Amino acid sequence: MKKSEVIIGKTIAVVVLIATIIIHNFVFKLPHVLATSLVMFSAMLFALCTIGDIRRRNQDETKN
């Protein structure tokens, strides 16, 4: 993954997670299935971006 893709992916994951927590706790109660799905989406997106970033760094190190 490109560095910009990693940054965008991690940013989206954090924004979705924070928005879900704020809406669920302060605005109105989300159905548990929806809240859980949004949290899992954020966690998976963040994890995949982190894995892609690590792989990109390893490839860059082997090229140099």
PDB file of N, H, CA, C and O in Angstrom:
ATOM      1  N   MET A   1       0.834  -1.178   0.000  1.00  0.00           N
ATOM      2  CA  MET A   1       0.000   0.000   0.000  1.00  0.00           C
ATOM      3  C   MET A   1       0.881   1.244   0.000  1.00  0.00           C
ATOM      4  O   MET A   1       1.957   1.264   0.597  1.00  0.00           O
ATOM      5  N   LYS A   2       0.407   2.263  -0.671  1.00  0.00           N
ATOM      6  H   LYS A   2      -0.467   2.247  -1.156  1.00  0.00           H
ATOM      7  CA  LYS A   2       1.125   3.529  -0.656  1.00  0.00           C
ATOM      8  C   LYS A   2       0.945   4.194   0.701  1.00  0.00           C
ATOM      9  O   LYS A   2      -0.013   3.920   1.424  1.00  0.00           O
ATOM     10  N   LYS A   3       1.874   5.063   1.025  1.00  0.00           N
ATOM     11  H   LYS A   3       2.652   5.285   0.437  1.00  0.00           H
ATOM     12  CA  LYS A   3       1.831   5.736   2.324  1.00  0.00           C
ATOM     13  C   LYS A   3       0.554   6.564   2.470  1.00  0.00           C
ATOM     14  O   LYS A   3      -0.044   6.599   3.545  1.00  0.00           O
ATOM     15  N   SER A   4       0.140   7.224   1.402  1.00  0.00           N
ATOM     16  H   SER A   4       0.626   7.196   0.529  1.00  0.00           H
ATOM     17  CA  SER A   4      -1.077   8.045   1.476  1.00  0.00           C
ATOM     18  C   SER A   4      -2.316   7.179   1.690  1.00  0.00           C
ATOM     19  O   SER A   4      -3.240   7.585   2.394  1.00  0.00           O
ATOM     20  N   GLU A   5      -2.342   5.983   1.084  1.00  0.00           N
ATOM     21  H   GLU A   5      -1.591   5.653   0.512  1.00  0.00           H
ATOM     22  CA  GLU A   5      -3.470   5.069   1.281  1.00  0.00           C
ATOM     23  C   GLU A   5      -3.550   4.603   2.725  1.00  0.00           C
ATOM     24  O   GLU A   5      -4.639   4.477   3.284  1.00  0.00           O
ATOM     25  N   VAL A   6      -2.396   4.347   3.327  1.00  0.00           N
ATOM     26  H   VAL A   6      -1.511   4.449   2.872  1.00  0.00           H
ATOM     27  CA  VAL A   6      -2.353   3.917   4.723  1.00  0.00           C
ATOM     28  C   VAL A   6      -2.876   5.023   5.629  1.00  0.00           C
ATOM     29  O   VAL A   6      -3.665   4.763   6.537  1.00  0.00           O
ATOM     30  N   ILE A   7      -2.446   6.242   5.388  1.00  0.00           N
ATOM     31  H   ILE A   7      -1.805   6.453   4.650  1.00  0.00           H
ATOM     32  CA  ILE A   7      -2.884   7.367   6.219  1.00  0.00           C
ATOM     33  C   ILE A   7      -4.387   7.584   6.080  1.00  0.00           C
ATOM     34  O   ILE A   7      -5.079   7.794   7.077  1.00  0.00           O
ATOM     35  N   ILE A   8      -4.893   7.536   4.854  1.00  0.00           N
ATOM     36  H   ILE A   8      -4.331   7.365   4.044  1.00  0.00           H
ATOM     37  CA  ILE A   8      -6.327   7.726   4.628  1.00  0.00           C
ATOM     38  C   ILE A   8      -7.129   6.604   5.286  1.00  0.00           C
ATOM     39  O   ILE A   8      -8.153   6.863   5.918  1.00  0.00           O
ATOM     40  N   GLY A   9      -6.673   5.373   5.142  1.00  0.00           N
ATOM     41  H   GLY A   9      -5.841   5.163   4.628  1.00  0.00           H
ATOM     42  CA  GLY A   9      -7.375   4.239   5.740  1.00  0.00           C
ATOM     43  C   GLY A   9      -7.423   4.312   7.253  1.00  0.00           C
ATOM     44  O   GLY A   9      -8.468   4.079   7.861  1.00  0.00           O
ATOM     45  N   LYS A  10      -6.288   4.637   7.862  1.00  0.00           N
ATOM     46  H   LYS A  10      -5.439   4.826   7.369  1.00  0.00           H
ATOM     47  CA  LYS A  10      -6.258   4.751   9.327  1.00  0.00           C
ATOM     48  C   LYS A  10      -7.127   5.911   9.800  1.00  0.00           C
ATOM     49  O   LYS A  10      -7.790   5.806  10.832  1.00  0.00           O
ATOM     50  N   THR A  11      -7.129   7.009   9.062  1.00  0.00           N
ATOM     51  H   THR A  11      -6.589   7.094   8.224  1.00  0.00           H
ATOM     52  CA  THR A  11      -7.952   8.157   9.433  1.00  0.00           C
ATOM     53  C   THR A  11      -9.433   7.813   9.360  1.00  0.00           C
ATOM     54  O   THR A  11     -10.196   8.154  10.264  1.00  0.00           O
ATOM     55  N   ILE A  12      -9.841   7.142   8.296  1.00  0.00           N
ATOM     56  H   ILE A  12      -9.221   6.865   7.561  1.00  0.00           H
ATOM     57  CA  ILE A  12     -11.243   6.735   8.162  1.00  0.00           C
ATOM     58  C   ILE A  12     -11.633   5.798   9.295  1.00  0.00           C
ATOM     59  O   ILE A  12     -12.718   5.929   9.863  1.00  0.00           O
ATOM     60  N   ALA A  13     -10.759   4.852   9.629  1.00  0.00           N
ATOM     61  H   ALA A  13      -9.878   4.745   9.167  1.00  0.00           H
ATOM     62  CA  ALA A  13     -11.058   3.910  10.704  1.00  0.00           C
ATOM     63  C   ALA A  13     -11.264   4.629  12.030  1.00  0.00           C
ATOM     64  O   ALA A  13     -12.204   4.320  12.763  1.00  0.00           O
ATOM     65  N   VAL A  14     -10.402   5.574  12.341  1.00  0.00           N
ATOM     66  H   VAL A  14      -9.638   5.825  11.746  1.00  0.00           H
ATOM     67  CA  VAL A  14     -10.511   6.301  13.611  1.00  0.00           C
ATOM     68  C   VAL A  14     -11.760   7.180  13.629  1.00  0.00           C
ATOM     69  O   VAL A  14     -12.453   7.246  14.643  1.00  0.00           O
ATOM     70  N   VAL A  15     -12.051   7.851  12.524  1.00  0.00           N
ATOM     71  H   VAL A  15     -11.487   7.798  11.699  1.00  0.00           H
ATOM     72  CA  VAL A  15     -13.227   8.725  12.464  1.00  0.00           C
ATOM     73  C   VAL A  15     -14.511   7.918  12.625  1.00  0.00           C
ATOM     74  O   VAL A  15     -15.408   8.326  13.362  1.00  0.00           O
ATOM     75  N   VAL A  16     -14.608   6.786  11.948  1.00  0.00           N
ATOM     76  H   VAL A  16     -13.879   6.454  11.349  1.00  0.00           H
ATOM     77  CA  VAL A  16     -15.801   5.938  12.073  1.00  0.00           C
ATOM     78  C   VAL A  16     -15.945   5.431  13.499  1.00  0.00           C
ATOM     79  O   VAL A  16     -17.051   5.415  14.040  1.00  0.00           O
ATOM     80  N   LEU A  17     -14.849   5.017  14.111  1.00  0.00           N
ATOM     81  H   LEU A  17     -13.951   5.030  13.672  1.00  0.00           H
ATOM     82  CA  LEU A  17     -14.901   4.515  15.485  1.00  0.00           C
ATOM     83  C   LEU A  17     -15.336   5.608  16.462  1.00  0.00           C
ATOM     84  O   LEU A  17     -16.207   5.375  17.301  1.00  0.00           O
ATOM     85  N   ILE A  18     -14.745   6.783  16.361  1.00  0.00           N
ATOM     86  H   ILE A  18     -14.038   6.971  15.680  1.00  0.00           H
ATOM     87  CA  ILE A  18     -15.106   7.878  17.271  1.00  0.00           C
ATOM     88  C   ILE A  18     -16.555   8.311  17.050  1.00  0.00           C
ATOM     89  O   ILE A  18     -17.282   8.551  18.014  1.00  0.00           O
ATOM     90  N   ALA A  19     -16.978   8.412  15.790  1.00  0.00           N
ATOM     91  H   ALA A  19     -16.387   8.217  15.007  1.00  0.00           H
ATOM     92  CA  ALA A  19     -18.365   8.793  15.504  1.00  0.00           C
ATOM     93  C   ALA A  19     -19.342   7.759  16.058  1.00  0.00           C
ATOM     94  O   ALA A  19     -20.385   8.121  16.604  1.00  0.00           O
ATOM     95  N   THR A  20     -19.014   6.489  15.922  1.00  0.00           N
ATOM     96  H   THR A  20     -18.167   6.195  15.479  1.00  0.00           H
ATOM     97  CA  THR A  20     -19.878   5.433  16.450  1.00  0.00           C
ATOM     98  C   THR A  20     -20.001   5.538  17.961  1.00  0.00           C
ATOM     99  O   THR A  20     -21.101   5.438  18.506  1.00  0.00           O
ATOM    100  N   ILE A  21     -18.887   5.738  18.636  1.00  0.00           N
ATOM    101  H   ILE A  21     -17.994   5.819  18.193  1.00  0.00           H
ATOM    102  CA  ILE A  21     -18.912   5.832  20.101  1.00  0.00           C
ATOM    103  C   ILE A  21     -19.699   7.056  20.554  1.00  0.00           C
ATOM    104  O   ILE A  21     -20.507   6.963  21.478  1.00  0.00           O
ATOM    105  N   ILE A  22     -19.476   8.196  19.918  1.00  0.00           N
ATOM    106  H   ILE A  22     -18.821   8.272  19.167  1.00  0.00           H
ATOM    107  CA  ILE A  22     -20.190   9.420  20.310  1.00  0.00           C
ATOM    108  C   ILE A  22     -21.687   9.279  20.063  1.00  0.00           C
ATOM    109  O   ILE A  22     -22.493   9.605  20.935  1.00  0.00           O
ATOM    110  N   ILE A  23     -22.063   8.796  18.885  1.00  0.00           N
ATOM    111  H   ILE A  23     -21.408   8.531  18.177  1.00  0.00           H
ATOM    112  CA  ILE A  23     -23.486   8.647  18.570  1.00  0.00           C
ATOM    113  C   ILE A  23     -24.138   7.643  19.511  1.00  0.00           C
ATOM    114  O   ILE A  23     -25.230   7.886  20.024  1.00  0.00           O
ATOM    115  N   HIS A  24     -23.472   6.521  19.737  1.00  0.00           N
ATOM    116  H   HIS A  24     -22.585   6.324  19.320  1.00  0.00           H
ATOM    117  CA  HIS A  24     -24.059   5.465  20.568  1.00  0.00           C
ATOM    118  C   HIS A  24     -24.211   5.910  22.021  1.00  0.00           C
ATOM    119  O   HIS A  24     -25.201   5.558  22.663  1.00  0.00           O
ATOM    120  N   ASN A  25     -23.274   6.662  22.548  1.00  0.00           N
ATOM    121  H   ASN A  25     -22.470   6.948  22.027  1.00  0.00           H
ATOM    122  CA  ASN A  25     -23.317   7.035  23.962  1.00  0.00           C
ATOM    123  C   ASN A  25     -24.075   8.328  24.242  1.00  0.00           C
ATOM    124  O   ASN A  25     -24.699   8.451  25.296  1.00  0.00           O
ATOM    125  N   PHE A  26     -24.038   9.292  23.331  1.00  0.00           N
ATOM    126  H   PHE A  26     -23.531   9.193  22.475  1.00  0.00           H
ATOM    127  CA  PHE A  26     -24.567  10.609  23.657  1.00  0.00           C
ATOM    128  C   PHE A  26     -25.793  11.021  22.843  1.00  0.00           C
ATOM    129  O   PHE A  26     -26.641  11.746  23.363  1.00  0.00           O
ATOM    130  N   VAL A  27     -25.918  10.593  21.603  1.00  0.00           N
ATOM    131  H   VAL A  27     -25.230  10.003  21.180  1.00  0.00           H
ATOM    132  CA  VAL A  27     -27.019  11.058  20.762  1.00  0.00           C
ATOM    133  C   VAL A  27     -28.219  10.131  20.907  1.00  0.00           C
ATOM    134  O   VAL A  27     -29.271  10.549  21.391  1.00  0.00           O
ATOM    135  N   PHE A  28     -28.070   8.882  20.494  1.00  0.00           N
ATOM    136  H   PHE A  28     -27.215   8.543  20.102  1.00  0.00           H
ATOM    137  CA  PHE A  28     -29.112   7.874  20.674  1.00  0.00           C
ATOM    138  C   PHE A  28     -28.473   6.502  20.631  1.00  0.00           C
ATOM    139  O   PHE A  28     -27.362   6.338  20.127  1.00  0.00           O
ATOM    140  N   LYS A  29     -29.166   5.539  21.153  1.00  0.00           N
ATOM    141  H   LYS A  29     -30.069   5.672  21.563  1.00  0.00           H
ATOM    142  CA  LYS A  29     -28.640   4.175  21.210  1.00  0.00           C
ATOM    143  C   LYS A  29     -28.758   3.520  19.838  1.00  0.00           C
ATOM    144  O   LYS A  29     -29.850   3.413  19.280  1.00  0.00           O
ATOM    145  N   LEU A  30     -27.641   3.092  19.314  1.00  0.00           N
ATOM    146  H   LEU A  30     -26.754   3.179  19.768  1.00  0.00           H
ATOM    147  CA  LEU A  30     -27.635   2.333  18.071  1.00  0.00           C
ATOM    148  C   LEU A  30     -27.979   0.885  18.384  1.00  0.00           C
ATOM    149  O   LEU A  30     -27.701   0.406  19.483  1.00  0.00           O
ATOM    150  N   PRO A  31     -28.579   0.185  17.432  1.00  0.00           N
ATOM    151  CA  PRO A  31     -28.761  -1.260  17.642  1.00  0.00           C
ATOM    152  C   PRO A  31     -27.387  -1.911  17.837  1.00  0.00           C
ATOM    153  O   PRO A  31     -26.411  -1.518  17.199  1.00  0.00           O
ATOM    154  N   HIS A  32     -27.323  -2.892  18.709  1.00  0.00           N
ATOM    155  H   HIS A  32     -28.116  -3.212  19.228  1.00  0.00           H
ATOM    156  CA  HIS A  32     -26.033  -3.502  19.037  1.00  0.00           C
ATOM    157  C   HIS A  32     -25.351  -4.113  17.811  1.00  0.00           C
ATOM    158  O   HIS A  32     -24.125  -4.090  17.703  1.00  0.00           O
ATOM    159  N   VAL A  33     -26.145  -4.654  16.895  1.00  0.00           N
ATOM    160  H   VAL A  33     -27.141  -4.672  16.983  1.00  0.00           H
ATOM    161  CA  VAL A  33     -25.562  -5.251  15.685  1.00  0.00           C
ATOM    162  C   VAL A  33     -24.878  -4.173  14.847  1.00  0.00           C
ATOM    163  O   VAL A  33     -23.780  -4.391  14.334  1.00  0.00           O
ATOM    164  N   LEU A  34     -25.510  -3.029  14.708  1.00  0.00           N
ATOM    165  H   LEU A  34     -26.402  -2.852  15.125  1.00  0.00           H
ATOM    166  CA  LEU A  34     -24.927  -1.936  13.924  1.00  0.00           C
ATOM    167  C   LEU A  34     -23.680  -1.378  14.598  1.00  0.00           C
ATOM    168  O   LEU A  34     -22.658  -1.158  13.948  1.00  0.00           O
ATOM    169  N   ALA A  35     -23.771  -1.151  15.901  1.00  0.00           N
ATOM    170  H   ALA A  35     -24.602  -1.329  16.429  1.00  0.00           H
ATOM    171  CA  ALA A  35     -22.613  -0.618  16.622  1.00  0.00           C
ATOM    172  C   ALA A  35     -21.441  -1.590  16.555  1.00  0.00           C
ATOM    173  O   ALA A  35     -20.303  -1.182  16.320  1.00  0.00           O
ATOM    174  N   THR A  36     -21.718  -2.864  16.761  1.00  0.00           N
ATOM    175  H   THR A  36     -22.642  -3.195  16.951  1.00  0.00           H
ATOM    176  CA  THR A  36     -20.660  -3.875  16.701  1.00  0.00           C
ATOM    177  C   THR A  36     -20.059  -3.956  15.305  1.00  0.00           C
ATOM    178  O   THR A  36     -18.843  -4.082  15.159  1.00  0.00           O
ATOM    179  N   SER A  37     -20.893  -3.884  14.286  1.00  0.00           N
ATOM    180  H   SER A  37     -21.880  -3.781  14.405  1.00  0.00           H
ATOM    181  CA  SER A  37     -20.402  -3.944  12.906  1.00  0.00           C
ATOM    182  C   SER A  37     -19.498  -2.756  12.590  1.00  0.00           C
ATOM    183  O   SER A  37     -18.461  -2.922  11.948  1.00  0.00           O
ATOM    184  N   LEU A  38     -19.878  -1.569  13.029  1.00  0.00           N
ATOM    185  H   LEU A  38     -20.721  -1.434  13.550  1.00  0.00           H
ATOM    186  CA  LEU A  38     -19.054  -0.393  12.771  1.00  0.00           C
ATOM    187  C   LEU A  38     -17.724  -0.456  13.512  1.00  0.00           C
ATOM    188  O   LEU A  38     -16.690  -0.063  12.973  1.00  0.00           O
ATOM    189  N   VAL A  39     -17.751  -0.947  14.742  1.00  0.00           N
ATOM    190  H   VAL A  39     -18.591  -1.266  15.180  1.00  0.00           H
ATOM    191  CA  VAL A  39     -16.509  -1.083  15.504  1.00  0.00           C
ATOM    192  C   VAL A  39     -15.605  -2.124  14.853  1.00  0.00           C
ATOM    193  O   VAL A  39     -14.399  -1.907  14.737  1.00  0.00           O
ATOM    194  N   MET A  40     -16.170  -3.249  14.430  1.00  0.00           N
ATOM    195  H   MET A  40     -17.150  -3.425  14.525  1.00  0.00           H
ATOM    196  CA  MET A  40     -15.370  -4.290  13.770  1.00  0.00           C
ATOM    197  C   MET A  40     -14.816  -3.793  12.436  1.00  0.00           C
ATOM    198  O   MET A  40     -13.680  -4.113  12.085  1.00  0.00           O
ATOM    199  N   PHE A  41     -15.603  -3.016  11.687  1.00  0.00           N
ATOM    200  H   PHE A  41     -16.526  -2.756  11.972  1.00  0.00           H
ATOM    201  CA  PHE A  41     -15.120  -2.432  10.438  1.00  0.00           C
ATOM    202  C   PHE A  41     -13.909  -1.544  10.702  1.00  0.00           C
ATOM    203  O   PHE A  41     -12.908  -1.616   9.991  1.00  0.00           O
ATOM    204  N   SER A  42     -14.010  -0.716  11.720  1.00  0.00           N
ATOM    205  H   SER A  42     -14.824  -0.657  12.298  1.00  0.00           H
ATOM    206  CA  SER A  42     -12.897   0.180  12.055  1.00  0.00           C
ATOM    207  C   SER A  42     -11.657  -0.604  12.451  1.00  0.00           C
ATOM    208  O   SER A  42     -10.546  -0.285  12.027  1.00  0.00           O
ATOM    209  N   ALA A  43     -11.858  -1.633  13.267  1.00  0.00           N
ATOM    210  H   ALA A  43     -12.761  -1.891  13.611  1.00  0.00           H
ATOM    211  CA  ALA A  43     -10.719  -2.438  13.721  1.00  0.00           C
ATOM    212  C   ALA A  43     -10.058  -3.169  12.556  1.00  0.00           C
ATOM    213  O   ALA A  43      -8.831  -3.204  12.459  1.00  0.00           O
ATOM    214  N   MET A  44     -10.859  -3.749  11.679  1.00  0.00           N
ATOM    215  H   MET A  44     -11.856  -3.721  11.758  1.00  0.00           H
ATOM    216  CA  MET A  44     -10.302  -4.486  10.540  1.00  0.00           C
ATOM    217  C   MET A  44      -9.591  -3.545   9.568  1.00  0.00           C
ATOM    218  O   MET A  44      -8.510  -3.867   9.074  1.00  0.00           O
ATOM    219  N   LEU A  45     -10.186  -2.389   9.291  1.00  0.00           N
ATOM    220  H   LEU A  45     -11.064  -2.127   9.692  1.00  0.00           H
ATOM    221  CA  LEU A  45      -9.553  -1.429   8.383  1.00  0.00           C
ATOM    222  C   LEU A  45      -8.226  -0.943   8.948  1.00  0.00           C
ATOM    223  O   LEU A  45      -7.237  -0.850   8.220  1.00  0.00           O
ATOM    224  N   PHE A  46      -8.197  -0.634  10.237  1.00  0.00           N
ATOM    225  H   PHE A  46      -9.000  -0.710  10.828  1.00  0.00           H
ATOM    226  CA  PHE A  46      -6.960  -0.176  10.869  1.00  0.00           C
ATOM    227  C   PHE A  46      -5.905  -1.276  10.821  1.00  0.00           C
ATOM    228  O   PHE A  46      -4.741  -1.010  10.519  1.00  0.00           O
ATOM    229  N   ALA A  47      -6.309  -2.516  11.118  1.00  0.00           N
ATOM    230  H   ALA A  47      -7.254  -2.732  11.363  1.00  0.00           H
ATOM    231  CA  ALA A  47      -5.361  -3.635  11.105  1.00  0.00           C
ATOM    232  C   ALA A  47      -4.818  -3.883   9.699  1.00  0.00           C
ATOM    233  O   ALA A  47      -3.616  -4.092   9.531  1.00  0.00           O
ATOM    234  N   LEU A  48      -5.681  -3.862   8.700  1.00  0.00           N
ATOM    235  H   LEU A  48      -6.657  -3.693   8.837  1.00  0.00           H
ATOM    236  CA  LEU A  48      -5.229  -4.097   7.325  1.00  0.00           C
ATOM    237  C   LEU A  48      -4.294  -2.988   6.848  1.00  0.00           C
ATOM    238  O   LEU A  48      -3.317  -3.265   6.152  1.00  0.00           O
ATOM    239  N   CYS A  49      -4.576  -1.753   7.207  1.00  0.00           N
ATOM    240  H   CYS A  49      -5.370  -1.528   7.773  1.00  0.00           H
ATOM    241  CA  CYS A  49      -3.683  -0.650   6.836  1.00  0.00           C
ATOM    242  C   CYS A  49      -2.332  -0.789   7.522  1.00  0.00           C
ATOM    243  O   CYS A  49      -1.295  -0.513   6.919  1.00  0.00           O
ATOM    244  N   THR A  50      -2.343  -1.214   8.774  1.00  0.00           N
ATOM    245  H   THR A  50      -3.185  -1.438   9.264  1.00  0.00           H
ATOM    246  CA  THR A  50      -1.088  -1.409   9.499  1.00  0.00           C
ATOM    247  C   THR A  50      -0.276  -2.535   8.870  1.00  0.00           C
ATOM    248  O   THR A  50       0.937  -2.404   8.701  1.00  0.00           O
ATOM    249  N   ILE A  51      -0.933  -3.637   8.523  1.00  0.00           N
ATOM    250  H   ILE A  51      -1.918  -3.743   8.661  1.00  0.00           H
ATOM    251  CA  ILE A  51      -0.241  -4.762   7.878  1.00  0.00           C
ATOM    252  C   ILE A  51       0.329  -4.333   6.531  1.00  0.00           C
ATOM    253  O   ILE A  51       1.471  -4.662   6.210  1.00  0.00           O
ATOM    254  N   GLY A  52      -0.459  -3.598   5.735  1.00  0.00           N
ATOM    255  H   GLY A  52      -1.387  -3.332   5.995  1.00  0.00           H
ATOM    256  CA  GLY A  52       0.023  -3.118   4.443  1.00  0.00           C
ATOM    257  C   GLY A  52       1.206  -2.182   4.582  1.00  0.00           C
ATOM    258  O   GLY A  52       2.131  -2.219   3.771  1.00  0.00           O
ATOM    259  N   ASP A  53       1.180  -1.345   5.605  1.00  0.00           N
ATOM    260  H   ASP A  53       0.428  -1.315   6.264  1.00  0.00           H
ATOM    261  CA  ASP A  53       2.290  -0.419   5.850  1.00  0.00           C
ATOM    262  C   ASP A  53       3.555  -1.177   6.231  1.00  0.00           C
ATOM    263  O   ASP A  53       4.642  -0.847   5.757  1.00  0.00           O
ATOM    264  N   ILE A  54       3.422  -2.183   7.076  1.00  0.00           N
ATOM    265  H   ILE A  54       2.539  -2.451   7.461  1.00  0.00           H
ATOM    266  CA  ILE A  54       4.584  -2.988   7.484  1.00  0.00           C
ATOM    267  C   ILE A  54       5.173  -3.719   6.282  1.00  0.00           C
ATOM    268  O   ILE A  54       6.392  -3.758   6.115  1.00  0.00           O
ATOM    269  N   ARG A  55       4.317  -4.296   5.447  1.00  0.00           N
ATOM    270  H   ARG A  55       3.327  -4.265   5.583  1.00  0.00           H
ATOM    271  CA  ARG A  55       4.811  -5.008   4.257  1.00  0.00           C
ATOM    272  C   ARG A  55       5.518  -4.058   3.300  1.00  0.00           C
ATOM    273  O   ARG A  55       6.554  -4.400   2.728  1.00  0.00           O
ATOM    274  N   ARG A  56       4.951  -2.852   3.126  1.00  0.00           N
ATOM    275  H   ARG A  56       4.110  -2.574   3.591  1.00  0.00           H
ATOM    276  CA  ARG A  56       5.584  -1.870   2.239  1.00  0.00           C
ATOM    277  C   ARG A  56       6.957  -1.479   2.765  1.00  0.00           C
ATOM    278  O   ARG A  56       7.912  -1.370   1.995  1.00  0.00           O
ATOM    279  N   ARG A  57       7.058  -1.271   4.057  1.00  0.00           N
ATOM    280  H   ARG A  57       6.282  -1.360   4.682  1.00  0.00           H
ATOM    281  CA  ARG A  57       8.350  -0.906   4.655  1.00  0.00           C
ATOM    282  C   ARG A  57       9.363  -2.030   4.487  1.00  0.00           C
ATOM    283  O   ARG A  57      10.530  -1.773   4.192  1.00  0.00           O
ATOM    284  N   ASN A  58       8.929  -3.273   4.672  1.00  0.00           N
ATOM    285  H   ASN A  58       7.980  -3.481   4.912  1.00  0.00           H
ATOM    286  CA  ASN A  58       9.842  -4.407   4.502  1.00  0.00           C
ATOM    287  C   ASN A  58      10.324  -4.512   3.058  1.00  0.00           C
ATOM    288  O   ASN A  58      11.493  -4.817   2.822  1.00  0.00           O
ATOM    289  N   GLN A  59       9.446  -4.265   2.093  1.00  0.00           N
ATOM    290  H   GLN A  59       8.496  -4.018   2.285  1.00  0.00           H
ATOM    291  CA  GLN A  59       9.845  -4.309   0.689  1.00  0.00           C
ATOM    292  C   GLN A  59      10.810  -3.178   0.361  1.00  0.00           C
ATOM    293  O   GLN A  59      11.759  -3.365  -0.399  1.00  0.00           O
ATOM    294  N   ASP A  60      10.566  -2.005   0.937  1.00  0.00           N
ATOM    295  H   ASP A  60       9.794  -1.852   1.555  1.00  0.00           H
ATOM    296  CA  ASP A  60      11.475  -0.875   0.706  1.00  0.00           C
ATOM    297  C   ASP A  60      12.859  -1.154   1.276  1.00  0.00           C
ATOM    298  O   ASP A  60      13.864  -0.775   0.674  1.00  0.00           O
ATOM    299  N   GLU A  61      12.922  -1.816   2.435  1.00  0.00           N
ATOM    300  H   GLU A  61      12.106  -2.124   2.923  1.00  0.00           H
ATOM    301  CA  GLU A  61      14.212  -2.136   3.049  1.00  0.00           C
ATOM    302  C   GLU A  61      14.974  -3.169   2.229  1.00  0.00           C
ATOM    303  O   GLU A  61      16.197  -3.083   2.117  1.00  0.00           O
ATOM    304  N   THR A  62      14.274  -4.146   1.651  1.00  0.00           N
ATOM    305  H   THR A  62      13.280  -4.216   1.742  1.00  0.00           H
ATOM    306  CA  THR A  62      14.960  -5.173   0.872  1.00  0.00           C
ATOM    307  C   THR A  62      15.450  -4.622  -0.462  1.00  0.00           C
ATOM    308  O   THR A  62      16.442  -5.115  -1.000  1.00  0.00           O
ATOM    309  N   LYS A  63      14.776  -3.613  -1.005  1.00  0.00           N
ATOM    310  H   LYS A  63      13.971  -3.213  -0.568  1.00  0.00           H
ATOM    311  CA  LYS A  63      15.214  -3.007  -2.261  1.00  0.00           C
ATOM    312  C   LYS A  63      16.484  -2.186  -2.064  1.00  0.00           C
ATOM    313  O   LYS A  63      17.328  -2.109  -2.957  1.00  0.00           O
ATOM    314  N   ASN A  64      16.612  -1.580  -0.901  1.00  0.00           N
ATOM    315  H   ASN A  64      15.926  -1.642  -0.176  1.00  0.00           H
ATOM    316  CA  ASN A  64      17.768  -0.694  -0.659  1.00  0.00           C
ATOM    317  C   ASN A  64      18.907  -1.429  -0.100  1.00  0.00           C
ATOM    318  O   ASN A  64      19.955  -0.839   0.162  1.00  0.00           O
TER     319      ASN A  64
END
